[in-house]
Amino acid sequence: MSPITGILVVGRSYAISEKVQSRLNWRSDKMVLNSVPILCITFDELYERLDNRLKLFRPAYEIEEAGR
């Protein structure tokens, strides 16, 4: 996956139908603005992605703090 260079955040996952989710996925794959790919996700997906990234850094932080 290429680095995110643009992001469009819309609604909540529970409020989006399967058809609309399919359209968002298509847009994420196809949307380009000024040669920059745009990721289209819901607020819940954004939260989940950020939470997963933070979980990756927590063990490294704890190891670093233990060594101080």
Secondary structure as a PSIPRED ss2 file (coil, helix, strand):
# PSIPRED VFORMAT (PSIPRED V4.0)

   1 M C   1.000  0.000  0.000
   2 S C   1.000  0.000  0.000
   3 P C   1.000  0.000  0.000
   4 I C   1.000  0.000  0.000
   5 T C   1.000  0.000  0.000
   6 G C   1.000  0.000  0.000
   7 I E   0.000  0.000  1.000
   8 L E   0.000  0.000  1.000
   9 V E   0.000  0.000  1.000
  10 V C   1.000  0.000  0.000
  11 G C   1.000  0.000  0.000
  12 R C   1.000  0.000  0.000
  13 S H   0.000  1.000  0.000
  14 Y H   0.000  1.000  0.000
  15 A H   0.000  1.000  0.000
  16 I C   1.000  0.000  0.000
  17 S C   1.000  0.000  0.000
  18 E H   0.000  1.000  0.000
  19 K H   0.000  1.000  0.000
  20 V H   0.000  1.000  0.000
  21 Q H   0.000  1.000  0.000
  22 S H   0.000  1.000  0.000
  23 R H   0.000  1.000  0.000
  24 L H   0.000  1.000  0.000
  25 N H   0.000  1.000  0.000
  26 W H   0.000  1.000  0.000
  27 R H   0.000  1.000  0.000
  28 S H   0.000  1.000  0.000
  29 D H   0.000  1.000  0.000
  30 K H   0.000  1.000  0.000
  31 M C   1.000  0.000  0.000
  32 V E   0.000  0.000  1.000
  33 L E   0.000  0.000  1.000
  34 N C   1.000  0.000  0.000
  35 S C   1.000  0.000  0.000
  36 V E   0.000  0.000  1.000
  37 P E   0.000  0.000  1.000
  38 I C   1.000  0.000  0.000
  39 L E   0.000  0.000  1.000
  40 C E   0.000  0.000  1.000
  41 I E   0.000  0.000  1.000
  42 T C   1.000  0.000  0.000
  43 F H   0.000  1.000  0.000
  44 D H   0.000  1.000  0.000
  45 E H   0.000  1.000  0.000
  46 L H   0.000  1.000  0.000
  47 Y H   0.000  1.000  0.000
  48 E H   0.000  1.000  0.000
  49 R H   0.000  1.000  0.000
  50 L H   0.000  1.000  0.000
  51 D H   0.000  1.000  0.000
  52 N H   0.000  1.000  0.000
  53 R H   0.000  1.000  0.000
  54 L H   0.000  1.000  0.000
  55 K H   0.000  1.000  0.000
  56 L H   0.000  1.000  0.000
  57 F H   0.000  1.000  0.000
  58 R H   0.000  1.000  0.000
  59 P H   0.000  1.000  0.000
  60 A H   0.000  1.000  0.000
  61 Y H   0.000  1.000  0.000
  62 E H   0.000  1.000  0.000
  63 I H   0.000  1.000  0.000
  64 E H   0.000  1.000  0.000
  65 E H   0.000  1.000  0.000
  66 A H   0.000  1.000  0.000
  67 G C   1.000  0.000  0.000
  68 R C   1.000  0.000  0.000
